[in-house]
Amino acid sequence: MHIVKQLMAIPGVIAAGEYAYRGDRFTSEGALTDEFARMASILCRGNTLSVNMQAEIFDSFAENCGCRPVQGWITRGKRVTVCVVSNYFCFIENRDELLNDVMAIMRAKVGDISDDLLVNLYAKIGGDVNEALY
Amino acid sequence: MDLTKLMDLPGAMAAFMYTDKGELQAHTIREGNEITPQVLGLLTRTCVANQAIAAMEASGWEEVTGQTGFQPLQGFSVVGLEWSVVMNGNCGVIAKNRDVDYEATFSALQAI
């Protein structure tokens, strides 16, 4: 089953989708309009590039310290949490065990990419993998 | 704050506190891992920056979409290859991905 459909089948998942690193493509299911999904896609792209940049700096201080490549990030709000792994995002309610379950599924399905994450994902959408990404 | 309590969280490799400007104030690192005080010193800067950006995004998102529940920010986490750093306020925990309990870690940091 596609990961977005798998996530949407879990009670408490508000929306899930996929975004492109170029920021020009997105798909989503759930409680987001096309415009909100577009905004979410841009937000996810920005944060992902930012944390990847941070991880590269950590790596220059302590090579192979275990942070790079970054798999994703989580923003925890009062009632809603946004989870991002690879180029997939998921908006969930703050319910018991839901965050751990969603992260386990996302990391198993699309995480743990051992090579350069950004180059991998950029290649998937047909971009120039040698182009500077940020 | 007793950092040793944070070190009891599943998978915890290090726990730390930092100032509002991101200066490392106190830390505990479990022996036998690659985390160094130098890495923590840089990490705490990013903790402040990431939380500021996330709070801005939560505020903007609620304002533009009319959706609620994103504010107040109750933490941010960066999921690395082998470990995750989970932060809230002026404290953070680094935990191994294979053992980390994100909910318990966010809750522990929220309770501080």
gemmi code that builds the backbone of each chain (N, CA, C; Angstrom):
import gemmi

chains = {
    "A": [
        ("MET", (0.850, -1.198, 0.000), (0.000, 0.000, 0.000), (0.884, 1.245, 0.000)),
        ("HIS", (0.475, 2.244, -0.756), (1.233, 3.487, -0.787), (1.230, 4.120, 0.603)),
        ("ILE", (2.356, 4.719, 0.959), (2.484, 5.208, 2.332), (1.423, 6.246, 2.697)),
        ("VAL", (1.024, 7.098, 1.756), (0.019, 8.131, 2.078), (-1.309, 7.465, 2.433)),
        ("LYS", (-1.699, 6.471, 1.663), (-2.948, 5.767, 1.949), (-2.826, 4.993, 3.269)),
        ("GLN", (-1.659, 4.429, 3.504), (-1.436, 3.688, 4.742), (-1.558, 4.613, 5.946)),
        ("LEU", (-0.985, 5.804, 5.833), (-1.058, 6.762, 6.933), (-2.493, 7.247, 7.136)),
        ("MET", (-3.180, 7.524, 6.031), (-4.539, 8.056, 6.140), (-5.508, 7.048, 6.748)),
        ("ALA", (-5.145, 5.773, 6.722), (-6.021, 4.752, 7.303), (-5.923, 4.702, 8.831)),
        ("ILE", (-4.956, 5.434, 9.399), (-4.748, 5.402, 10.847), (-5.639, 6.455, 11.512)),
        ("PRO", (-6.462, 6.080, 12.488), (-7.292, 7.069, 13.189), (-6.420, 8.147, 13.851)),
        ("GLY", (-6.786, 9.383, 13.641), (-6.020, 10.485, 14.225), (-5.109, 11.173, 13.227)),
        ("VAL", (-4.933, 10.567, 12.050), (-4.141, 11.239, 11.010), (-5.047, 12.224, 10.284)),
        ("ILE", (-4.645, 13.478, 10.261), (-5.465, 14.550, 9.691), (-5.243, 14.672, 8.183)),
        ("ALA", (-3.988, 14.611, 7.789), (-3.650, 14.735, 6.367), (-2.266, 14.137, 6.150)),
        ("ALA", (-2.022, 13.683, 4.951), (-0.699, 13.165, 4.592), (-0.452, 13.461, 3.131)),
        ("GLY", (0.788, 13.623, 2.777), (1.070, 13.932, 1.385), (2.541, 13.825, 1.049)),
        ("GLU", (2.828, 14.146, -0.185), (4.193, 14.078, -0.710), (4.546, 15.449, -1.275)),
        ("TYR", (5.769, 15.864, -1.089), (6.194, 17.148, -1.653), (7.498, 16.941, -2.410)),
        ("ALA", (7.762, 17.858, -3.325), (8.977, 17.767, -4.132), (10.002, 18.758, -3.623)),
        ("TYR", (11.246, 18.389, -3.756), (12.294, 19.273, -3.252), (12.430, 20.550, -4.054)),
        ("ARG", (11.913, 20.536, -5.285), (11.942, 21.778, -6.050), (10.802, 22.706, -5.633)),
        ("GLY", (9.853, 22.164, -4.861), (8.763, 22.988, -4.369), (7.648, 23.214, -5.361)),
        ("ASP", (7.679, 22.507, -6.483), (6.675, 22.770, -7.510), (5.699, 21.622, -7.696)),
        ("ARG", (5.842, 20.565, -6.941), (4.894, 19.464, -7.066), (4.481, 19.000, -5.684)),
        ("PHE", (3.236, 18.608, -5.568), (2.771, 18.094, -4.281), (1.500, 17.287, -4.499)),
        ("THR", (1.266, 16.344, -3.615), (-0.007, 15.637, -3.576), (-0.364, 15.466, -2.115)),
        ("SER", (-1.640, 15.411, -1.807), (-2.016, 15.168, -0.413), (-3.415, 14.597, -0.335)),
        ("GLU", (-3.683, 13.939, 0.780), (-5.018, 13.434, 1.088), (-5.373, 13.907, 2.486)),
        ("GLY", (-6.660, 14.061, 2.740), (-7.086, 14.476, 4.064), (-7.556, 15.911, 4.089)),
        ("ALA", (-7.428, 16.530, 5.255), (-8.060, 17.818, 5.509), (-7.221, 19.022, 5.076)),
        ("LEU", (-6.667, 18.943, 3.875), (-5.946, 20.098, 3.341), (-6.486, 20.411, 1.949)),
        ("THR", (-6.815, 21.656, 1.713), (-7.187, 22.051, 0.355), (-5.927, 22.033, -0.511)),
        ("ASP", (-6.098, 22.154, -1.802), (-4.932, 22.182, -2.691), (-3.982, 23.323, -2.321)),
        ("GLU", (-4.558, 24.463, -1.989), (-3.727, 25.611, -1.642), (-2.970, 25.374, -0.329)),
        ("PHE", (-3.662, 24.774, 0.652), (-2.994, 24.491, 1.928), (-1.922, 23.409, 1.735)),
        ("ALA", (-2.197, 22.447, 0.869), (-1.196, 21.407, 0.588), (0.025, 22.024, -0.094)),
        ("ARG", (-0.221, 22.989, -0.951), (0.895, 23.680, -1.611), (1.734, 24.425, -0.576)),
        ("MET", (1.045, 25.107, 0.350), (1.769, 25.824, 1.406), (2.541, 24.857, 2.295)),
        ("ALA", (1.902, 23.741, 2.640), (2.579, 22.736, 3.482), (3.817, 22.203, 2.770)),
        ("SER", (3.696, 22.016, 1.473), (4.812, 21.505, 0.681), (6.004, 22.466, 0.723)),
        ("ILE", (5.708, 23.752, 0.592), (6.779, 24.763, 0.630), (7.416, 24.811, 2.016)),
        ("LEU", (6.564, 24.754, 3.052), (7.068, 24.787, 4.439), (7.963, 23.570, 4.709)),
        ("CYS", (7.504, 22.410, 4.281), (8.280, 21.179, 4.518), (9.619, 21.249, 3.783)),
        ("ARG", (9.575, 21.732, 2.571), (10.809, 21.833, 1.791), (11.811, 22.757, 2.488)),
        ("GLY", (11.316, 23.903, 2.946), (12.195, 24.869, 3.610), (12.831, 24.289, 4.864)),
        ("ASN", (12.013, 23.674, 5.716), (12.548, 23.102, 6.960), (13.515, 21.956, 6.686)),
        ("THR", (13.193, 21.134, 5.699), (14.063, 19.989, 5.392), (15.431, 20.462, 4.907)),
        ("LEU", (15.429, 21.455, 4.035), (16.713, 21.985, 3.576), (17.490, 22.583, 4.748)),
        ("SER", (16.788, 23.267, 5.640), (17.441, 23.905, 6.785), (18.104, 22.871, 7.698)),
        ("VAL", (17.371, 21.819, 8.063), (17.963, 20.831, 8.980), (19.065, 20.018, 8.296)),
        ("ASN", (18.956, 19.843, 6.985), (20.048, 19.176, 6.264), (21.306, 20.026, 6.266)),
        ("MET", (21.133, 21.323, 6.105), (22.277, 22.226, 6.169), (22.931, 22.150, 7.556)),
        ("GLN", (22.106, 22.146, 8.599), (22.636, 22.054, 9.964), (23.424, 20.754, 10.151)),
        ("ALA", (22.876, 19.654, 9.631), (23.546, 18.359, 9.796), (24.895, 18.343, 9.084)),
        ("GLU", (24.978, 19.027, 7.957), (26.265, 19.078, 7.255), (27.301, 19.831, 8.082)),
        ("ILE", (26.854, 20.851, 8.782), (27.784, 21.595, 9.644), (28.225, 20.711, 10.816)),
        ("PHE", (27.266, 19.985, 11.435), (27.642, 19.063, 12.520), (28.680, 18.064, 12.019)),
        ("ASP", (28.440, 17.574, 10.821), (29.312, 16.547, 10.261), (30.730, 17.063, 10.056)),
        ("SER", (30.846, 18.360, 9.779), (32.186, 18.922, 9.602), (32.912, 19.041, 10.941)),
        ("PHE", (32.134, 19.104, 12.028), (32.747, 19.140, 13.363), (33.096, 17.735, 13.834)),
        ("ALA", (32.166, 16.823, 13.599), (32.346, 15.453, 14.086), (31.880, 14.511, 12.991)),
        ("GLU", (32.823, 14.090, 12.164), (32.481, 13.253, 11.014), (31.854, 11.934, 11.473)),
        ("ASN", (30.830, 11.519, 10.747), (30.120, 10.276, 11.048), (29.570, 10.244, 12.480)),
        ("CYS", (29.079, 11.376, 12.919), (28.538, 11.429, 14.279), (27.141, 10.826, 14.353)),
        ("GLY", (26.565, 10.467, 13.222), (25.274, 9.776, 13.240), (24.082, 10.648, 12.905)),
        ("CYS", (24.324, 11.894, 12.575), (23.191, 12.785, 12.296), (22.863, 12.849, 10.810)),
        ("ARG", (23.809, 12.517, 9.971), (23.665, 12.758, 8.545), (23.620, 11.461, 7.754)),
        ("PRO", (22.757, 11.317, 6.767), (21.790, 12.309, 6.309), (20.548, 12.372, 7.205)),
        ("VAL", (20.015, 13.557, 7.323), (18.814, 13.748, 8.131), (17.651, 13.002, 7.483)),
        ("GLN", (16.897, 12.287, 8.320), (15.748, 11.529, 7.811), (14.470, 12.361, 7.782)),
        ("GLY", (14.371, 13.289, 8.724), (13.155, 14.097, 8.780), (13.119, 14.980, 10.008)),
        ("TRP", (11.953, 15.461, 10.331), (11.786, 16.339, 11.491), (10.342, 16.298, 11.969)),
        ("ILE", (10.139, 16.776, 13.196), (8.809, 16.762, 13.815), (8.563, 18.126, 14.456)),
        ("THR", (7.405, 18.700, 14.205), (6.985, 19.891, 14.939), (5.802, 19.508, 15.814)),
        ("ARG", (5.950, 19.711, 17.113), (4.910, 19.326, 18.071), (4.130, 20.565, 18.497)),
        ("GLY", (2.861, 20.620, 18.142), (1.999, 21.703, 18.603), (1.155, 21.237, 19.770)),
        ("LYS", (0.257, 22.098, 20.240), (-0.541, 21.747, 21.415), (-1.469, 20.568, 21.133)),
        ("ARG", (-2.115, 20.569, 19.959), (-3.044, 19.486, 19.634), (-2.709, 18.780, 18.326)),
        ("VAL", (-1.780, 19.364, 17.575), (-1.423, 18.794, 16.268), (0.093, 18.667, 16.154)),
        ("THR", (0.531, 17.571, 15.537), (1.962, 17.374, 15.284), (2.167, 17.166, 13.784)),
        ("VAL", (3.205, 17.784, 13.264), (3.563, 17.602, 11.859), (4.813, 16.731, 11.803)),
        ("CYS", (4.719, 15.616, 11.090), (5.860, 14.700, 10.944), (6.307, 14.722, 9.491)),
        ("VAL", (7.598, 14.794, 9.281), (8.144, 14.742, 7.927), (9.294, 13.740, 7.899)),
        ("VAL", (9.205, 12.779, 6.995), (10.319, 11.872, 6.746), (10.492, 11.808, 5.233)),
        ("SER", (11.744, 11.964, 4.809), (12.026, 12.007, 3.378), (11.164, 13.120, 2.762)),
        ("ASN", (10.490, 12.854, 1.660), (9.662, 13.918, 1.080), (8.170, 13.637, 1.270)),
        ("TYR", (7.857, 13.082, 2.438), (6.454, 12.850, 2.812), (6.143, 13.606, 4.099)),
        ("PHE", (4.941, 14.151, 4.175), (4.528, 14.839, 5.404), (3.234, 14.240, 5.926)),
        ("CYS", (3.013, 14.422, 7.215), (1.822, 13.869, 7.847), (1.413, 14.771, 9.001)),
        ("PHE", (0.157, 15.222, 8.985), (-0.396, 16.018, 10.081), (-1.209, 15.063, 10.956)),
        ("ILE", (-0.902, 15.016, 12.239), (-1.619, 14.084, 13.117), (-2.120, 14.791, 14.370)),
        ("GLU", (-3.180, 14.211, 14.956), (-3.642, 14.686, 16.260), (-2.686, 14.169, 17.332)),
        ("ASN", (-2.624, 14.885, 18.440), (-1.780, 14.419, 19.554), (-2.542, 13.383, 20.372)),
        ("ARG", (-2.516, 12.155, 19.908), (-3.151, 11.044, 20.621), (-2.065, 10.114, 21.148)),
        ("ASP", (-2.397, 9.366, 22.188), (-1.415, 8.440, 22.763), (-0.901, 7.466, 21.714)),
        ("GLU", (0.394, 7.368, 21.635), (1.104, 6.393, 20.781), (1.011, 6.676, 19.283)),
        ("LEU", (0.212, 7.672, 18.884), (0.067, 7.904, 17.450), (1.366, 8.406, 16.827)),
        ("LEU", (2.031, 9.335, 17.506), (3.273, 9.879, 16.956), (4.320, 8.776, 16.764)),
        ("ASN", (4.475, 7.933, 17.779), (5.469, 6.848, 17.656), (5.109, 5.898, 16.518)),
        ("ASP", (3.816, 5.587, 16.389), (3.389, 4.666, 15.320), (3.631, 5.278, 13.943)),
        ("VAL", (3.255, 6.533, 13.791), (3.413, 7.203, 12.499), (4.892, 7.311, 12.128)),
        ("MET", (5.716, 7.664, 13.094), (7.149, 7.780, 12.801), (7.747, 6.418, 12.462)),
        ("ALA", (7.296, 5.376, 13.147), (7.811, 4.029, 12.847), (7.452, 3.634, 11.416)),
        ("ILE", (6.226, 3.929, 11.012), (5.795, 3.581, 9.647), (6.559, 4.416, 8.620)),
        ("MET", (6.644, 5.704, 8.872), (7.307, 6.572, 7.890), (8.786, 6.225, 7.758)),
        ("ARG", (9.442, 5.956, 8.877), (10.870, 5.638, 8.800), (11.093, 4.287, 8.126)),
        ("ALA", (10.191, 3.362, 8.378), (10.337, 2.039, 7.758), (10.086, 2.110, 6.257)),
        ("LYS", (9.138, 2.934, 5.858), (8.746, 2.990, 4.444), (9.645, 3.891, 3.603)),
        ("VAL", (9.972, 5.050, 4.142), (10.685, 6.019, 3.301), (11.931, 6.602, 3.949)),
        ("GLY", (12.252, 6.182, 5.162), (13.426, 6.723, 5.835), (14.652, 5.859, 5.647)),
        ("ASP", (15.658, 6.151, 6.473), (16.890, 5.361, 6.502), (17.558, 5.227, 5.147)),
        ("ILE", (17.601, 6.331, 4.428), (18.325, 6.354, 3.166), (19.792, 6.564, 3.510)),
        ("SER", (20.623, 5.634, 3.071), (22.004, 5.663, 3.561), (22.891, 6.642, 2.799)),
        ("ASP", (22.571, 6.883, 1.507), (23.388, 7.830, 0.763), (22.870, 9.238, 0.981)),
        ("ASP", (23.308, 10.137, 0.142), (22.897, 11.528, 0.308), (21.393, 11.669, 0.051)),
        ("LEU", (20.674, 12.011, 1.091), (19.208, 12.070, 1.027), (18.726, 13.026, -0.055)),
        ("LEU", (19.244, 14.215, -0.052), (18.740, 15.224, -0.984), (19.021, 14.837, -2.428)),
        ("VAL", (20.216, 14.334, -2.666), (20.554, 13.939, -4.035), (19.652, 12.802, -4.486)),
        ("ASN", (19.411, 11.840, -3.592), (18.512, 10.732, -3.894), (17.132, 11.215, -4.280)),
        ("LEU", (16.603, 12.103, -3.454), (15.234, 12.538, -3.674), (15.135, 13.483, -4.856)),
        ("TYR", (16.153, 14.254, -5.046), (16.154, 15.168, -6.187), (16.210, 14.363, -7.475)),
        ("ALA", (16.988, 13.278, -7.447), (17.088, 12.437, -8.631), (15.744, 11.813, -8.977)),
        ("LYS", (14.948, 11.498, -7.942), (13.658, 10.854, -8.162), (12.707, 11.726, -8.969)),
        ("ILE", (12.855, 13.040, -8.850), (11.944, 13.924, -9.580), (12.597, 14.458, -10.844)),
        ("GLY", (13.736, 13.874, -11.197), (14.329, 14.214, -12.476), (15.195, 15.444, -12.477)),
        ("GLY", (15.612, 15.898, -11.316), (16.453, 17.095, -11.258), (17.909, 16.756, -11.556)),
        ("ASP", (18.702, 17.788, -11.712), (20.130, 17.621, -11.928), (20.765, 17.334, -10.573)),
        ("VAL", (21.214, 16.113, -10.373), (21.704, 15.732, -9.056), (23.037, 16.386, -8.708)),
        ("ASN", (23.682, 16.980, -9.696), (24.946, 17.649, -9.409), (24.762, 19.131, -9.149)),
        ("GLU", (23.545, 19.597, -9.307), (23.261, 21.008, -9.096), (23.302, 21.313, -7.597)),
        ("ALA", (23.762, 22.493, -7.227), (23.763, 22.889, -5.827), (22.321, 22.959, -5.340)),
        ("LEU", (22.060, 22.286, -4.213), (20.674, 22.196, -3.743), (20.302, 23.323, -2.799)),
        ("TYR", (21.266, 23.963, -2.217), (20.986, 25.084, -1.337), (22.243, 25.896, -1.140)),
    ],
    "B": [
        ("MET", (17.066, 21.885, 36.861), (16.605, 20.691, 36.156), (17.632, 19.578, 36.280)),
        ("ASP", (17.151, 18.410, 36.625), (18.028, 17.263, 36.773), (18.130, 16.526, 35.425)),
        ("LEU", (19.272, 16.689, 34.774), (19.434, 16.082, 33.460), (19.467, 14.560, 33.535)),
        ("THR", (19.794, 14.033, 34.693), (19.859, 12.567, 34.807), (18.479, 11.938, 34.584)),
        ("LYS", (17.414, 12.682, 34.921), (16.063, 12.144, 34.669), (15.808, 12.025, 33.168)),
        ("LEU", (16.299, 13.020, 32.418), (16.123, 12.956, 30.964), (16.937, 11.807, 30.378)),
        ("MET", (18.062, 11.492, 31.038), (18.895, 10.385, 30.544), (18.227, 9.025, 30.761)),
        ("ASP", (17.157, 8.996, 31.577), (16.427, 7.744, 31.773), (15.434, 7.463, 30.650)),
        ("LEU", (15.215, 8.447, 29.767), (14.291, 8.243, 28.652), (14.837, 7.175, 27.702)),
        ("PRO", (13.963, 6.443, 27.025), (14.439, 5.368, 26.131), (15.420, 5.881, 25.076)),
        ("GLY", (16.563, 5.240, 24.993), (17.547, 5.542, 23.959), (18.383, 6.784, 24.198)),
        ("ALA", (18.213, 7.433, 25.343), (18.896, 8.719, 25.570), (20.414, 8.565, 25.514)),
        ("MET", (21.047, 9.394, 24.693), (22.506, 9.406, 24.575), (23.095, 10.644, 25.237)),
        ("ALA", (22.307, 11.714, 25.255), (22.774, 12.963, 25.867), (21.566, 13.828, 26.221)),
        ("ALA", (21.733, 14.626, 27.227), (20.703, 15.596, 27.602), (21.405, 16.912, 27.871)),
        ("PHE", (20.731, 18.001, 27.577), (21.423, 19.282, 27.698), (20.451, 20.427, 27.945)),
        ("MET", (21.003, 21.505, 28.470), (20.249, 22.740, 28.686), (20.993, 23.870, 27.998)),
        ("TYR", (20.249, 24.885, 27.594), (20.875, 26.006, 26.898), (20.135, 27.298, 27.213)),
        ("THR", (20.813, 28.398, 26.971), (20.210, 29.703, 27.236), (19.273, 30.083, 26.085)),
        ("ASP", (18.572, 31.197, 26.260), (17.675, 31.672, 25.195), (18.444, 32.012, 23.921)),
        ("LYS", (19.732, 32.294, 24.068), (20.556, 32.602, 22.891), (21.187, 31.351, 22.284)),
        ("GLY", (21.003, 30.213, 22.943), (21.528, 28.969, 22.398), (22.892, 28.582, 22.922)),
        ("GLU", (23.310, 29.217, 24.009), (24.606, 28.833, 24.588), (24.416, 27.625, 25.495)),
        ("LEU", (25.268, 26.635, 25.323), (25.169, 25.406, 26.120), (25.440, 25.730, 27.589)),
        ("GLN", (24.508, 25.336, 28.462), (24.643, 25.643, 29.891), (25.087, 24.427, 30.695)),
        ("ALA", (24.471, 23.296, 30.402), (24.795, 22.066, 31.127), (24.527, 20.885, 30.220)),
        ("HIS", (25.258, 19.827, 30.409), (25.020, 18.651, 29.575), (25.464, 17.375, 30.266)),
        ("THR", (24.880, 16.286, 29.831), (25.302, 14.950, 30.247), (25.389, 14.106, 28.990)),
        ("ILE", (26.487, 13.422, 28.813), (26.662, 12.560, 27.629), (26.952, 11.145, 28.105)),
        ("ARG", (26.187, 10.197, 27.604), (26.443, 8.804, 27.969), (27.748, 8.338, 27.338)),
        ("GLU", (28.520, 7.631, 28.080), (29.818, 7.168, 27.566), (29.640, 6.220, 26.385)),
        ("GLY", (30.592, 6.279, 25.472), (30.600, 5.322, 24.374), (29.834, 5.748, 23.148)),
        ("ASN", (29.518, 7.038, 23.020), (28.907, 7.475, 21.761), (29.689, 8.647, 21.170)),
        ("GLU", (29.297, 9.034, 19.959), (30.094, 9.990, 19.180), (29.780, 11.449, 19.523)),
        ("ILE", (28.819, 11.676, 20.380), (28.430, 13.050, 20.708), (29.526, 13.702, 21.554)),
        ("THR", (29.921, 14.897, 21.144), (30.934, 15.626, 21.898), (30.336, 16.944, 22.411)),
        ("PRO", (30.953, 17.528, 23.435), (30.472, 18.834, 23.901), (30.501, 19.876, 22.784)),
        ("GLN", (31.457, 19.750, 21.876), (31.541, 20.687, 20.754), (30.304, 20.580, 19.860)),
        ("VAL", (29.887, 19.346, 19.572), (28.672, 19.137, 18.770), (27.464, 19.688, 19.519)),
        ("LEU", (27.394, 19.416, 20.814), (26.272, 19.931, 21.605), (26.235, 21.453, 21.590)),
        ("GLY", (27.403, 22.057, 21.646), (27.481, 23.522, 21.642), (26.902, 24.126, 20.374)),
        ("LEU", (27.076, 23.406, 19.271), (26.501, 23.864, 17.999), (25.031, 23.497, 17.912)),
        ("LEU", (24.729, 22.306, 18.416), (23.354, 21.811, 18.367), (22.401, 22.743, 19.121)),
        ("THR", (22.854, 23.258, 20.245), (21.972, 24.124, 21.033), (21.630, 25.415, 20.281)),
        ("ARG", (22.553, 25.877, 19.451), (22.246, 27.057, 18.618), (21.111, 26.737, 17.656)),
        ("THR", (21.187, 25.537, 17.073), (20.142, 25.163, 16.116), (18.814, 24.894, 16.833)),
        ("CYS", (18.886, 24.463, 18.088), (17.643, 24.233, 18.848), (16.845, 25.532, 18.947)),
        ("VAL", (17.539, 26.599, 19.302), (16.874, 27.904, 19.425), (16.340, 28.345, 18.066)),
        ("ALA", (17.172, 28.202, 17.034), (16.768, 28.643, 15.695), (15.577, 27.833, 15.186)),
        ("ASN", (15.649, 26.514, 15.339), (14.569, 25.670, 14.823), (13.254, 25.919, 15.543)),
        ("GLN", (13.321, 26.137, 16.840), (12.082, 26.395, 17.578), (11.493, 27.756, 17.207)),
        ("ALA", (12.362, 28.722, 16.963), (11.870, 30.043, 16.560), (11.176, 29.966, 15.202)),
        ("ILE", (11.783, 29.225, 14.292), (11.183, 29.076, 12.955), (9.871, 28.298, 13.055)),
        ("ALA", (9.879, 27.218, 13.831), (8.669, 26.401, 13.964), (7.531, 27.205, 14.600)),
        ("ALA", (7.857, 28.039, 15.571), (6.826, 28.869, 16.210), (6.268, 29.880, 15.217)),
        ("MET", (7.138, 30.435, 14.403), (6.696, 31.374, 13.366), (5.780, 30.680, 12.377)),
        ("GLU", (6.169, 29.474, 11.969), (5.360, 28.727, 11.001), (4.003, 28.341, 11.590)),
        ("ALA", (4.006, 27.936, 12.858), (2.743, 27.561, 13.507), (1.809, 28.763, 13.577)),
        ("SER", (2.362, 29.886, 13.931), (1.560, 31.112, 14.023), (1.014, 31.500, 12.651)),
        ("GLY", (1.876, 31.499, 11.662), (1.468, 31.863, 10.313), (0.451, 30.890, 9.739)),
        ("TRP", (0.679, 29.611, 9.999), (-0.234, 28.583, 9.483), (-1.643, 28.775, 10.056)),
        ("GLU", (-1.722, 28.991, 11.358), (-3.036, 29.179, 11.985), (-3.718, 30.434, 11.454)),
        ("GLU", (-2.926, 31.475, 11.277), (-3.477, 32.754, 10.808), (-4.034, 32.618, 9.387)),
        ("VAL", (-3.288, 31.956, 8.531), (-3.671, 31.876, 7.114), (-4.763, 30.833, 6.873)),
        ("THR", (-4.642, 29.674, 7.538), (-5.578, 28.583, 7.225), (-6.813, 28.587, 8.119)),
        ("GLY", (-6.722, 29.229, 9.274), (-7.830, 29.169, 10.220), (-7.841, 27.884, 11.030)),
        ("GLN", (-6.903, 26.982, 10.745), (-6.808, 25.747, 11.522), (-6.154, 26.056, 12.868)),
        ("THR", (-6.497, 25.273, 13.886), (-5.925, 25.511, 15.215), (-5.227, 24.250, 15.722)),
        ("GLY", (-4.539, 24.409, 16.859), (-3.881, 23.266, 17.489), (-2.382, 23.229, 17.267)),
        ("PHE", (-1.879, 24.140, 16.444), (-0.434, 24.165, 16.161), (0.325, 24.994, 17.206)),
        ("GLN", (-0.404, 25.882, 17.850), (0.201, 26.729, 18.880), (-0.389, 26.380, 20.242)),
        ("PRO", (0.338, 26.587, 21.333), (1.751, 26.959, 21.347), (2.639, 25.789, 20.944)),
        ("LEU", (3.806, 26.108, 20.434), (4.769, 25.078, 20.070), (5.176, 24.304, 21.321)),
        ("GLN", (5.147, 22.978, 21.216), (5.537, 22.159, 22.370), (6.757, 21.300, 22.060)),
        ("GLY", (7.506, 21.728, 21.068), (8.764, 21.045, 20.811), (9.029, 20.836, 19.339)),
        ("PHE", (10.261, 20.485, 19.047), (10.707, 20.233, 17.675), (11.727, 19.108, 17.749)),
        ("SER", (11.766, 18.310, 16.718), (12.747, 17.223, 16.691), (13.361, 17.112, 15.310)),
        ("VAL", (14.638, 16.864, 15.261), (15.319, 16.567, 14.005), (15.714, 15.097, 14.052)),
        ("VAL", (15.283, 14.341, 13.044), (15.534, 12.900, 13.004), (16.733, 12.644, 12.100)),
        ("GLY", (17.838, 12.320, 12.720), (19.048, 12.030, 11.951), (19.082, 10.590, 11.501)),
        ("LEU", (20.220, 10.167, 10.990), (20.337, 8.790, 10.502), (20.307, 7.788, 11.646)),
        ("GLU", (21.061, 8.081, 12.705), (21.155, 7.131, 13.811), (20.499, 7.636, 15.089)),
        ("TRP", (20.381, 8.947, 15.209), (19.761, 9.494, 16.417), (18.886, 10.698, 16.094)),
        ("SER", (18.025, 10.987, 17.048), (17.152, 12.156, 16.928), (17.460, 13.102, 18.068)),
        ("VAL", (17.360, 14.382, 17.790), (17.418, 15.355, 18.875), (16.012, 15.909, 19.055)),
        ("VAL", (15.537, 15.851, 20.296), (14.199, 16.334, 20.637), (14.382, 17.510, 21.584)),
        ("MET", (13.736, 18.621, 21.258), (13.960, 19.836, 22.047), (12.646, 20.513, 22.383)),
        ("ASN", (12.643, 21.196, 23.495), (11.510, 22.056, 23.847), (12.014, 23.061, 24.869)),
        ("GLY", (11.636, 24.312, 24.683), (12.089, 25.340, 25.617), (13.600, 25.439, 25.620)),
        ("ASN", (14.195, 25.241, 26.788), (15.641, 25.366, 26.917), (16.332, 24.047, 27.219)),
        ("CYS", (15.668, 22.958, 26.879), (16.254, 21.633, 27.125), (16.130, 20.751, 25.894)),
        ("GLY", (17.029, 19.803, 25.786), (16.957, 18.870, 24.670), (17.520, 17.516, 25.053)),
        ("VAL", (17.145, 16.517, 24.278), (17.622, 15.157, 24.490), (18.028, 14.577, 23.137)),
        ("ILE", (19.140, 13.868, 23.113), (19.513, 13.105, 21.923), (19.240, 11.645, 22.246)),
        ("ALA", (18.496, 10.991, 21.361), (18.136, 9.590, 21.613), (18.341, 8.753, 20.355)),
        ("LYS", (18.743, 7.513, 20.560), (18.943, 6.598, 19.430), (17.616, 6.329, 18.732)),
        ("ASN", (17.633, 6.363, 17.416), (16.394, 6.178, 16.655), (15.736, 4.826, 16.919)),
        ("ARG", (16.542, 3.804, 17.138), (15.936, 2.482, 17.293), (15.211, 2.333, 18.634)),
        ("ASP", (15.518, 3.194, 19.586), (14.898, 3.079, 20.910), (14.023, 4.275, 21.277)),
        ("VAL", (14.134, 5.359, 20.535), (13.497, 6.602, 20.975), (11.977, 6.465, 21.096)),
        ("ASP", (11.444, 7.088, 22.130), (9.999, 7.203, 22.320), (9.710, 8.706, 22.225)),
        ("TYR", (9.285, 9.127, 21.025), (9.117, 10.568, 20.806), (8.085, 11.176, 21.760)),
        ("GLU", (6.998, 10.449, 21.963), (5.942, 11.013, 22.819), (6.422, 11.175, 24.252)),
        ("ALA", (7.093, 10.154, 24.766), (7.589, 10.233, 26.144), (8.625, 11.347, 26.272)),
        ("THR", (9.437, 11.521, 25.240), (10.482, 12.553, 25.297), (9.877, 13.943, 25.224)),
        ("PHE", (8.936, 14.146, 24.298), (8.258, 15.447, 24.249), (7.544, 15.736, 25.571)),
        ("SER", (6.907, 14.713, 26.126), (6.160, 14.905, 27.384), (7.117, 15.249, 28.513)),
        ("ALA", (8.252, 14.562, 28.573), (9.222, 14.837, 29.641), (9.759, 16.251, 29.530)),
        ("LEU", (10.020, 16.690, 28.315), (10.542, 18.050, 28.126), (9.454, 19.085, 28.422)),
        ("GLN", (8.215, 18.757, 28.101), (7.109, 19.687, 28.367), (6.888, 19.848, 29.861)),
        ("ALA", (7.184, 18.793, 30.610), (6.927, 18.805, 32.053), (7.971, 19.599, 32.836)),
        ("ILE", (9.051, 19.971, 32.172), (10.129, 20.699, 32.864), (9.689, 22.122, 33.167)),
    ],
}
model = gemmi.Model(1)
for chain_id, residues in chains.items():
    chain = gemmi.Chain(chain_id)
    for i, (resn, *xyz) in enumerate(residues, 1):
        res = gemmi.Residue()
        res.name, res.seqid = resn, gemmi.SeqId(i, " ")
        for name, pos in zip(("N", "CA", "C"), xyz):
            atom = gemmi.Atom()
            atom.name, atom.element = name, gemmi.Element(name[0])
            atom.pos, atom.b_iso = gemmi.Position(*pos), 0.0
            res.add_atom(atom)
        chain.add_residue(res)
    model.add_chain(chain)
structure = gemmi.Structure()
structure.add_model(model)
structure.setup_entities()
